[in-house]
Amino acid sequence: MSFNGAVAFYSVFHIPREEHPELFRRVYDWLQPGGYLLCTLTGFGEEAYTEDDFFGVTMYWSNYGLEDYKEILTRVGFNILETTMIGHGYTEPHHVPTENHPLVLAQKPSAGRRTA
């Protein structure tokens, strides 16, 4: 099974960051040549931590910084097409109203092309 695109909004950084390279490798393998990955990441790295009351539930975070993510995606084989900053995505007031996340558009090369 393969896909033309994959999307991961505000989710990657909620799994252990040590698993992120393997996650992106799997997504790369699932995509058809020329397929796209669109995902929100984080601009700075943080060791694993939890927040006890994140909209009423305990939430886990673990992430690398944007430059590390770009390196991981490139090493896996993606071409980084665009990176821009977007808002936090909350629909109600939150304690970090100015939080922004990098939105990354990456593409698996077409058949016969590899970047790394």
C-alpha positions in Angstrom: 0.0 0.0 0.0 1.3 3.5 -0.8 0.0 7.0 -0.6 0.4 10.3 -2.5 0.6 12.3 0.7 0.8 12.1 4.5 -0.2 14.8 7.1 0.9 15.1 10.7 -0.4 18.2 12.5 0.7 18.8 16.1 1.3 15.1 16.7 5.0 14.0 16.0 6.3 15.8 19.1 3.9 13.7 21.3 5.9 10.5 20.7 9.5 9.9 22.0 11.9 11.9 19.8 14.2 8.9 19.6 11.5 7.3 17.5 11.1 10.3 15.1 13.8 9.2 12.5 12.1 5.8 12.2 8.7 7.4 11.9 9.8 9.6 9.0 11.6 6.6 7.4 8.3 4.6 7.5 6.3 7.6 6.1 8.9 7.9 3.3 8.6 4.2 2.5 4.8 4.5 2.4 4.8 7.4 0.0 4.7 6.9 -3.7 7.6 8.5 -5.6 6.8 12.3 -5.8 4.6 11.9 -2.7 4.3 14.7 -0.1 4.7 15.0 3.7 3.1 18.0 5.4 3.8 18.3 9.1 4.0 20.6 12.0 7.2 20.3 14.1 8.9 22.3 16.7 11.4 25.2 16.5 13.5 24.1 19.4 14.6 20.8 21.0 13.3 19.6 24.4 13.9 16.5 26.4 10.8 14.4 27.2 8.4 16.0 29.6 4.7 15.9 30.6 2.2 18.6 31.4 -0.3 17.5 34.0 -3.2 19.6 32.8 -3.2 20.2 29.1 -6.8 20.8 28.3 -7.8 18.5 31.1 -5.4 15.6 30.3 -1.8 14.7 30.9 0.2 15.3 27.7 3.7 14.1 26.7 6.2 16.1 24.6 9.6 15.1 23.2 11.1 16.9 20.3 14.1 18.0 18.3 14.7 21.5 16.9 13.8 22.5 13.4 17.3 22.2 12.0 17.6 18.7 13.5 14.3 17.8 11.9 15.4 19.1 8.5 18.6 17.0 8.8 16.6 13.9 9.7 14.1 14.4 6.8 16.9 15.0 4.3 18.9 11.9 5.6 15.8 9.8 5.2 15.6 11.0 1.5 13.0 13.8 1.5 13.5 17.1 -0.3 12.4 20.0 1.9 10.3 22.2 -0.3 9.1 24.8 2.1 9.1 25.7 5.8 6.9 28.4 7.3 5.7 29.3 10.8 2.1 28.8 11.8 0.1 29.5 15.0 -0.4 27.0 17.8 -3.7 25.6 16.6 -5.6 25.9 19.8 -9.3 26.8 19.5 -9.6 28.2 23.0 -7.3 30.4 25.2 -4.1 28.6 26.3 -1.2 29.6 28.5 1.1 29.9 25.4 -1.0 32.0 23.0 2.0 33.2 21.0 3.4 29.7 20.5 4.2 29.0 16.8 5.3 25.8 15.0 7.2 25.2 11.8 5.0 23.8 9.1 7.2 21.7 6.8 6.4 20.5 3.3 8.7 17.7 2.1 8.6 15.5 -1.0 9.8 12.1 -1.7 11.8 12.3 -4.9 10.3 11.0 -8.1 11.4 7.6 -9.3 15.1 7.5 -10.2 16.0 10.4 -8.0 17.5 10.3 -4.5 18.7 13.3 -2.4 20.6 11.3 0.2 
